[in-house]
């Protein structure tokens, strides 16, 4: 399948980080997400749901990575605002 590279280009408003898949990186990741949400004036309710989703996904990825420690795994997190600037709140 071919992907449209333009759809994955980073914008200034986008949050993007890559961390090694280890639970000790979760507090730093969530702190970075919190700062991004505050800077982008994202509402508290939406910030809560973003953090909850990221935490659940990261814990699941880390659990899977620990079961298969033959390779290194990474968590790649990207938050991109909607084009019209609205949130789902």
Backbone torsions as a table, in degrees:
resi	resn	phi	psi	omega
1	UNK	NA	133.5	177.7
2	UNK	-90.3	136.5	178.9
3	UNK	-105.8	144.7	176.5
4	UNK	-79.4	107.2	-177.7
5	UNK	-57.4	-34.6	-178.5
6	UNK	-62.1	-30.5	-179.8
7	UNK	-69.8	-16.7	-177.4
8	UNK	-113.4	12.9	177.8
9	UNK	-75.9	140.0	-177.8
10	UNK	-76.2	135.0	174.4
11	UNK	-105.1	165.6	-180.0
12	UNK	-62.7	-33.1	-176.6
13	UNK	-81.0	-5.6	-174.4
14	UNK	-83.7	146.7	173.4
15	UNK	-105.9	129.1	179.6
16	UNK	-149.4	124.1	176.4
17	UNK	-142.0	155.9	174.5
18	UNK	-131.1	124.6	179.3
19	UNK	-124.4	149.2	169.6
20	UNK	-59.2	142.2	-176.5
21	UNK	-75.4	80.4	177.5
22	UNK	-138.1	139.1	-177.2
23	UNK	-60.4	-29.3	-179.9
24	UNK	-65.9	-14.2	177.4
25	UNK	-86.7	-12.0	-176.6
26	UNK	-61.4	-46.9	178.7
27	UNK	-58.3	-41.1	178.5
28	UNK	-63.8	-44.5	179.1
29	UNK	-60.2	-48.7	-179.4
30	UNK	-64.9	-33.7	175.7
31	UNK	-65.8	-41.8	177.3
32	UNK	-63.2	-40.7	178.5
33	UNK	-64.7	-41.6	178.7
34	UNK	-60.3	-44.9	177.7
35	UNK	-62.3	-41.2	178.1
36	UNK	-61.1	-45.8	-179.0
37	UNK	-63.8	-41.2	178.6
38	UNK	-64.7	-44.1	-179.2
39	UNK	-65.5	-34.2	-179.5
40	UNK	-88.6	5.0	-180.0
41	UNK	53.8	41.6	175.4
42	UNK	-79.7	136.9	-177.1
43	UNK	-62.4	156.7	-177.5
44	UNK	-60.4	-40.6	-178.6
45	UNK	-63.9	-46.7	180.0
46	UNK	-67.3	-39.2	177.0
47	UNK	-59.4	-41.1	178.1
48	UNK	-59.2	-47.6	-178.7
49	UNK	-67.2	-36.5	176.8
50	UNK	-62.8	-48.9	179.5
51	UNK	-61.8	-41.8	179.6
52	UNK	-61.8	-46.4	179.8
53	UNK	-62.9	-45.1	-179.8
54	UNK	-63.5	-44.4	-179.6
55	UNK	-60.6	-45.5	179.7
56	UNK	-62.3	-44.7	-179.7
57	UNK	-64.8	-44.0	-178.2
58	UNK	-65.0	-43.9	179.2
59	UNK	-60.6	-40.9	178.3
60	UNK	-65.7	-43.0	179.7
61	UNK	-65.0	-43.7	-179.6
62	UNK	-63.9	-41.9	178.0
63	UNK	-59.7	-44.1	178.2
64	UNK	-65.2	-40.7	-178.4
65	UNK	-65.0	-38.1	-179.8
66	UNK	-66.4	-31.1	177.6
67	UNK	-70.7	-25.9	-175.8
68	UNK	-120.2	50.7	-172.3
69	UNK	-65.9	10.2	178.4
70	UNK	-68.4	-23.9	-178.8
71	UNK	-126.4	164.0	173.2
72	UNK	-86.9	138.7	177.5
73	UNK	-120.2	151.9	-179.2
74	UNK	-131.4	153.9	174.9
75	UNK	-107.5	121.1	-179.0
76	UNK	-112.0	110.2	-175.9
77	UNK	-112.6	129.2	179.6
78	UNK	-135.3	128.3	175.2
79	UNK	-120.3	121.2	-177.8
80	UNK	-124.3	123.0	178.0
81	UNK	-63.9	154.1	175.9
82	UNK	-64.7	152.5	-176.9
83	UNK	-57.6	-35.4	-178.1
84	UNK	-84.1	1.8	175.9
85	UNK	82.3	-2.4	-179.6
86	UNK	-80.7	155.9	170.4
87	UNK	-108.5	172.8	-179.3
88	UNK	-86.0	7.0	179.6
89	UNK	-73.5	NA	NA
